[in-house]
């Protein structure tokens, strides 16, 4: 550290990524700056004058630290990596493995259908309220969770009864929407349960991906359910509690603009452009419905360019993962997206409970089809025992980005999924540069910086997503 009469300061270790004639530098505290060539040479050659504008700027952005800024940098680190200092906040209750659809890419298909019992549901509630995290989100999944409606009601009503204000409790439901009637919608709205519909876009795409076992038109059925739900939730003052979830298959790749436009037509203000995972039936049919990371990146780029242009025209829609990345970069907060945590939040930030009580560290882990990721059983093991299991420690070690891509300037914002790495390589040790998800994440971060450097209006759009 260098010392002046008034203070002691140092340049914190940083990584660099080049963008044409600009240089992005960042450090593990999430501090970053974009330098021109002259400024970068000054920094690299340690030619920093304390009274210069560059020195003052780097001190302000956190590239340089002095005695007065250490406390602030530590607080920023804790905020950006809040998952390291809290226990589980997301509790996924898989209330049934039954489903009334035969989706091409189903990742949860189970040859032995199971329904969660009240005994298991009661233990889920105990887990939720045994955690010390002040935030608790219970998320119902399946199969199609509405096929076990009584357990949804049991968990919802008892969670809200038990919670006397000691937790910020939220409850949500992920559904294909085909079994929702007005009575169920009204109940969910009354209990402030958020609803996320699986919706893949225009009819040709949605019907190709998501096939109803009854032979009915899946697209029109779910579109009608979305419209009715939005109306009822709006009447209850809950317009933002209805969301749509998009999964991208090979069928989707040529339709990025149409998919975005379909979401806007349904009144959505967010669209999650989610790559397909090579799990379950998707793995078996990968040659027909899968694609390379590069193909997804081309699709995502077209969709994002369209979204940016629509925003400039006054049509407000956001891409969900971009909001996660922007929150980490500009607000220096952890938005809770498990796959972009380092180490991964699987097993600590999130737990998934199967109908028979088996516990998995995340939704993907239960889809692999092997017991190696199983943490225990909710009927036999308490929360503290699960948290101390070797499997949780192994997942943390296998997803620590400081080990796998330690010299990238994107490091403070990146994460990796050990479960998907295992599914790809039969090993928890990632081949990080060969990981399709890693290629996608790094491209998406680069895309955001590229577009900001190209046009200040793009930055205005991005920042508007954070307000």
C-alpha positions in Angstrom: 0.0 0.0 0.0 1.1 3.5 -0.7 1.0 6.1 2.1 0.6 9.8 2.0 0.5 12.3 4.9 -3.2 11.9 5.2 -4.0 8.3 4.1 -2.9 4.9 3.0 -4.3 3.5 -0.3 -3.8 0.6 -2.7 -5.0 -0.6 -6.0 -7.0 -3.8 -5.3 -6.3 -6.9 -7.5 -8.3 -6.7 -10.7 -9.1 -8.6 -13.9 -9.4 -7.0 -17.3 -11.6 -7.6 -20.4 -11.1 -5.7 -23.6 -14.0 -4.1 -25.5 -12.5 -2.7 -28.8 -10.6 0.4 -27.5 -12.0 0.2 -24.0 -10.9 -1.9 -21.0 -13.3 -3.2 -18.4 -11.5 -3.8 -15.0 -13.2 -5.3 -12.0 -12.4 -6.9 -8.6 -14.0 -9.4 -6.3 -15.8 -6.7 -4.4 -17.9 -6.1 -7.5 -16.2 -2.8 -8.1 -15.6 -2.0 -11.8 -14.7 0.8 -14.3 -14.4 1.2 -18.0 -11.0 2.8 -19.0 -9.7 4.1 -22.3 -6.3 3.0 -23.4 -4.4 5.9 -21.9 -6.1 5.4 -18.5 -5.5 1.6 -18.6 -1.7 2.1 -19.3 -1.5 4.5 -16.4 -3.1 1.9 -14.1 -1.0 -1.0 -15.4 2.2 1.0 -15.0 1.2 2.2 -11.5 1.4 5.8 -12.7 -1.4 7.2 -10.6 -1.2 10.7 -9.2 -3.4 11.2 -6.2 -4.7 14.6 -7.3 -5.6 13.3 -10.8 -9.2 12.8 -11.9 -8.4 9.2 -12.8 -7.2 8.5 -9.2 -10.3 10.1 -7.7 -12.6 8.2 -10.1 -11.0 4.8 -9.3 -11.2 5.6 -5.6 -14.9 6.3 -6.0 -15.6 3.2 -8.1 -13.7 0.9 -5.6 -10.8 -0.1 -7.8 -8.6 1.8 -5.4 -9.2 1.4 -1.7 -8.1 3.6 1.2 -8.7 3.5 4.9 -12.0 5.3 4.6 -13.4 3.0 2.0 -12.7 -0.4 3.4 -15.9 -0.6 5.5 -18.0 0.4 2.4 -16.3 -2.2 0.2 -16.9 -5.0 2.8 -20.6 -4.0 3.0 -20.8 -4.1 -0.8 -19.2 -7.6 -0.9 -21.7 -8.8 1.7 -24.6 -7.4 -0.3 -23.4 -8.9 -3.6 -22.7 -12.3 -2.0 -25.5 -12.3 0.5 -26.1 -16.0 -0.1 -22.9 -16.7 1.8 -24.3 -15.1 5.0 -27.8 -16.5 5.0 -29.4 -19.9 4.9 -32.3 -21.2 2.7 -34.8 -18.7 1.4 -36.4 -20.6 -1.6 -38.3 -23.8 -0.7 -39.5 -25.8 -3.7 -42.4 -28.1 -2.8 -42.9 -30.7 -5.5 -46.4 -31.5 -4.5 -46.9 -34.2 -7.2 -45.0 -35.8 -10.0 -48.2 -36.4 -12.0 -49.0 -34.3 -15.0 -51.7 -33.9 -17.6 -49.3 -32.9 -20.4 -46.7 -34.7 -22.5 -44.2 -31.9 -23.1 -41.3 -32.8 -25.5 -38.7 -31.5 -23.1 -40.2 -32.6 -19.8 -37.4 -32.7 -17.2 -39.5 -34.0 -14.3 -41.1 -37.1 -15.9 -41.5 -39.8 -13.2 -42.4 -43.4 -14.0 -43.9 -43.8 -10.6 -46.3 -40.9 -10.0 -46.3 -39.7 -6.4 -48.4 -37.1 -4.4 -47.2 -35.3 -1.4 -49.0 -36.2 1.8 -50.0 -33.9 4.7 -47.3 -35.5 6.8 -44.6 -34.5 4.3 -46.2 -31.1 3.8 -46.2 -30.4 7.5 -42.4 -31.2 7.6 -41.9 -28.8 4.7 -43.5 -26.1 6.8 -41.2 -26.9 9.7 -38.2 -26.6 7.5 -39.4 -23.2 6.2 -39.7 -21.8 9.6 -36.6 -23.4 11.1 -34.4 -21.3 8.9 -32.9 -18.1 10.2 -33.3 -16.3 6.8 -35.9 -13.4 7.2 -37.1 -14.2 3.7 -39.0 -17.3 2.8 -40.4 -18.2 -0.6 -42.5 -21.3 -1.0 -42.8 -22.4 -4.6 -45.2 -25.1 -5.7 -43.9 -27.3 -8.6 -44.7 -30.7 -10.2 -45.5 -32.5 -12.4 -48.5 -30.2 -12.6 -49.0 -29.0 -9.0 -52.7 -28.3 -9.4 -53.3 -32.0 -9.5 -52.7 -32.0 -5.8 -54.8 -29.0 -5.0 -55.6 -29.9 -1.4 -51.9 -29.9 -0.4 -51.4 -26.5 -2.1 -54.2 -25.2 0.1 -52.8 -26.9 3.2 -49.3 -25.5 2.9 -50.6 -22.0 1.8 -53.1 -21.6 4.7 -50.8 -23.0 7.4 -47.7 -21.1 6.2 -49.7 -17.8 6.4 -51.2 -18.8 9.8 -47.8 -19.8 11.3 -46.0 -16.7 10.0 -46.7 -14.0 12.6 -44.6 -11.4 10.9 -41.2 -12.8 11.7 -40.6 -13.6 8.0 -41.2 -11.9 4.7 -43.2 -14.8 3.3 -44.1 -15.2 -0.4 -45.8 -18.1 -2.0 -45.8 -18.9 -5.7 -47.1 -21.6 -8.1 -45.5 -22.8 -11.4 -48.2 -24.3 -13.6 -49.0 -25.2 -17.2 -52.3 -23.3 -16.6 -54.6 -25.9 -18.2 -56.4 -26.9 -14.9 -57.0 -23.4 -13.6 -60.7 -22.4 -13.2 -62.0 -19.2 -11.8 -62.6 -20.7 -8.3 -58.9 -21.7 -8.0 -57.7 -18.4 -9.4 -59.8 -16.5 -6.9 -58.5 -18.6 -4.0 -54.9 -18.0 -5.1 -55.5 -14.3 -5.5 -57.1 -14.1 -2.1 -54.0 -15.7 -0.5 -51.6 -13.6 -2.6 -50.1 -16.6 -4.3 -48.0 -15.6 -7.3 -48.6 -17.6 -10.5 -46.0 -18.4 -13.1 -47.4 -19.9 -16.3 -45.2 -22.1 -18.6 -45.7 -20.3 -21.9 -43.4 -20.8 -24.9 -44.7 -18.3 -27.3 -46.8 -18.3 -30.5 -49.2 -21.3 -31.1 -46.9 -23.1 -33.5 -44.1 -23.0 -30.9 -46.1 -23.6 -27.8 -48.2 -26.5 -29.2 -45.1 -28.2 -30.7 -43.3 -28.0 -27.3 -46.2 -28.6 -24.9 -48.7 -31.3 -25.8 -51.8 -31.9 -23.8 -52.5 -35.6 -23.0 -56.2 -34.9 -23.8 -55.3 -33.8 -27.3 -56.8 -30.3 -26.7 -55.1 -27.1 -28.0 -52.5 -26.3 -25.3 -51.9 -22.7 -26.6 -55.5 -21.5 -26.6 -56.1 -23.2 -23.2 -53.3 -21.6 -21.4 -53.7 -18.2 -23.2 -57.3 -18.2 -21.9 -56.2 -19.1 -18.4 -53.5 -16.3 -18.4 -56.1 -13.7 -19.6 -58.6 -14.7 -16.9 -56.0 -14.8 -14.2 -54.7 -11.4 -15.1 -58.2 -10.0 -14.9 -58.9 -11.5 -11.5 -55.5 -10.6 -10.0 -55.9 -7.0 -11.3 -59.2 -6.7 -9.5 -57.5 -7.8 -6.3 -54.7 -5.3 -6.9 -52.1 -7.9 -7.7 -51.2 -7.2 -11.4 -47.5 -8.0 -11.0 -48.1 -11.4 -9.3 -48.8 -13.1 -12.7 -45.7 -14.1 -14.7 -44.9 -16.2 -17.7 -42.0 -18.6 -18.1 -40.5 -19.4 -21.6 -38.3 -22.4 -22.4 -36.4 -22.3 -25.7 -36.2 -25.4 -27.9 -34.9 -25.8 -31.4 -38.5 -24.9 -32.6 -38.1 -21.5 -30.9 -34.8 -20.5 -32.5 -36.1 -18.9 -35.6 -38.9 -17.0 -33.8 -37.2 -14.6 -31.3 -39.2 -11.5 -32.3 -42.5 -13.3 -32.5 -42.0 -14.8 -29.0 -41.2 -11.4 -27.5 -44.2 -9.9 -29.3 -46.5 -12.7 -28.0 -45.5 -11.9 -24.5 -46.2 -8.2 -25.0 -49.6 -9.0 -26.5 -50.5 -10.9 -23.2 -49.5 -7.9 -21.2 -46.2 -9.3 -19.8 -43.6 -6.9 -18.6 -40.9 -9.5 -18.3 -39.7 -12.4 -20.5 -37.3 -15.1 -19.3 -35.5 -16.4 -22.3 -34.4 -19.7 -20.7 -32.1 -22.2 -22.5 -33.1 -25.8 -22.4 -31.3 -28.1 -20.0 -30.1 -31.5 -21.1 -32.2 -33.3 -18.4 -35.1 -35.8 -18.4 -36.8 -36.3 -21.7 -34.9 -33.3 -23.2 -31.7 -35.4 -22.9 -33.3 -38.3 -24.7 -34.5 -36.1 -27.5 -31.6 -33.6 -27.6 -30.8 -34.2 -31.3 -34.4 -33.2 -32.3 -35.1 -30.3 -29.9 -31.6 -29.2 -28.5 -29.0 -26.9 -29.9 -25.5 -25.5 -29.2 -24.7 -22.6 -26.9 -23.8 -20.6 -30.0 -27.2 -21.2 -31.6 -28.9 -20.1 -28.4 -26.7 -17.0 -28.2 -27.7 -16.0 -31.8 -31.4 -16.4 -30.8 -30.9 -14.4 -27.6 -29.1 -11.6 -29.4 -31.9 -11.2 -31.9 -34.5 -11.2 -29.1 -32.5 -8.7 -27.0 -32.0 -6.3 -29.9 -35.7 -6.4 -30.5 -36.5 -5.8 -26.8 -34.1 -2.8 -26.7 -35.8 -1.3 -29.8 -39.3 -1.9 -28.4 -38.2 -0.1 -25.2 -37.0 2.9 -27.2 -40.4 3.0 -28.8 -42.1 3.2 -25.4 -43.1 -0.5 -25.1 -41.9 -1.7 -21.7 -40.6 -5.3 -21.5 -37.6 -6.7 -19.8 -35.5 -9.8 -20.2 -35.3 -11.5 -16.8 -31.7 -12.7 -16.7 -30.5 -9.4 -18.0 -32.2 -7.8 -15.0 -30.3 -10.2 -12.8 -27.0 -9.3 -14.4 -27.7 -5.6 -14.4 -28.7 -5.7 -10.7 -25.3 -7.4 -9.9 -23.3 -4.9 -12.0 -25.0 -1.6 -11.2 -26.8 -2.1 -7.9 -24.2 -4.5 -6.5 -26.9 -6.7 -5.0 -27.6 -10.5 -5.1 -31.0 -10.9 -6.9 -31.2 -14.5 -5.7 -30.6 -16.2 -9.1 -29.0 -19.5 -7.9 -27.1 -20.4 -11.1 -25.3 -17.0 -11.0 -24.0 -17.3 -7.4 -20.5 -18.3 -6.5 -20.5 -20.8 -5.0 -23.9 -21.9 -6.4 -26.9 -21.5 -4.1 -28.0 -25.1 -4.5 -28.4 -26.7 -1.1 -28.1 -23.4 0.8 -30.2 -20.7 -0.9 -32.6 -23.3 -2.2 -34.0 -26.7 -1.3 -36.4 -28.9 -3.2 -38.7 -31.4 -1.4 -40.1 -34.4 -3.2 -43.5 -35.9 -2.5 -42.0 -38.8 -0.6 -39.9 -36.4 1.5 -36.6 -36.7 -0.3 -34.6 -33.5 -0.3 -32.5 -32.2 -3.2 -30.3 -29.1 -3.3 -32.2 -27.6 -6.3 -34.9 -28.2 -8.9 -32.3 -29.5 -11.5 -30.8 -31.9 -9.0 -34.0 -33.9 -8.7 -34.2 -34.1 -12.5 -30.8 -35.9 -13.0 -32.4 -39.2 -12.2 -29.7 -40.3 -9.7 -29.5 -40.4 -5.9 -26.0 -38.8 -5.8 -27.5 -35.3 -5.2 -30.0 -36.4 -2.6 -29.4 -34.7 0.7 -31.7 -36.8 3.0 -35.3 -37.2 3.8 -37.5 -34.6 5.4 -39.2 -37.2 7.6 -36.0 -38.4 9.1 -33.4 -35.5 9.0 -33.7 -32.1 10.5 -32.6 -28.9 8.7 -29.3 -28.5 10.5 -28.2 -32.1 9.6 -29.0 -31.4 5.9 -27.0 -28.2 5.9 -23.9 -30.0 7.2 -24.1 -32.9 4.7 -21.0 -33.7 2.6 -23.1 -33.3 -0.6 -23.7 -29.6 0.2 -20.0 -29.0 0.8 -19.1 -30.7 -2.5 -21.6 -28.6 -4.4 -20.1 -25.5 -2.9 -16.6 -26.5 -3.8 -17.5 -27.6 -7.3 -19.2 -24.2 -8.1 -16.7 -21.8 -6.7 -15.9 -19.6 -9.7 -12.7 -18.3 -8.2 -11.3 -21.8 -9.0 -12.6 -22.3 -12.5 -12.5 -18.9 -14.3 -10.5 -16.8 -11.9 -9.0 -14.3 -14.4 -12.1 -13.0 -16.1 -13.3 -9.5 -15.5 -16.8 -11.0 -15.3 -15.9 -13.0 -12.2 -17.9 -11.0 -9.6 -21.1 -11.6 -11.5 -20.7 -15.2 -12.7 -21.8 -18.5 -11.3 -21.9 -22.1 -12.5 -24.3 -25.0 -12.0 -22.6 -28.2 -10.7 -25.7 -30.3 -11.5 -25.7 -29.3 -15.2 -21.9 -29.7 -15.3 -22.3 -33.2 -14.0 -25.1 -34.0 -16.5 -22.8 -32.8 -19.3 -19.5 -34.4 -18.1 -20.3 -37.1 -15.5 -18.1 -35.1 -13.1 -18.7 -32.3 -10.6 -15.4 -30.8 -11.7 -16.5 -28.4 -14.5 -14.8 -28.1 -17.9 -15.7 -24.5 -17.6 -14.7 -23.3 -21.0 -16.7 -26.2 -22.6 -19.8 -25.5 -20.5 -22.6 -24.3 -22.6 -24.2 -22.4 -19.7 -20.9 -20.6 -19.0 -20.6 -19.5 -22.7 -24.1 -18.1 -22.5 -23.6 -16.3 -19.2 -20.3 -14.7 -20.3 -21.8 -13.7 -23.6 -24.8 -12.1 -21.9 -22.6 -10.0 -19.7 -20.5 -8.9 -22.6 -23.6 -8.1 -24.7 -24.8 -5.7 -22.0 -21.5 -3.8 -21.9 -21.2 -3.8 -25.7 -24.7 -2.3 -26.1 -24.0 0.3 -23.4 -20.8 1.4 -25.2 -22.6 1.5 -28.5 -25.4 3.8 -27.5 -26.2 5.8 -24.4 -29.9 5.2 -25.0 -29.3 1.4 -24.4 -27.8 2.3 -21.0 -30.9 4.4 -20.2 -33.2 1.4 -21.1 -31.1 -1.0 -18.9 -31.1 1.3 -15.9 -34.8 1.9 -16.3 -35.3 -1.9 -15.7 -33.7 -1.4 -12.2 -36.0 1.3 -10.9 
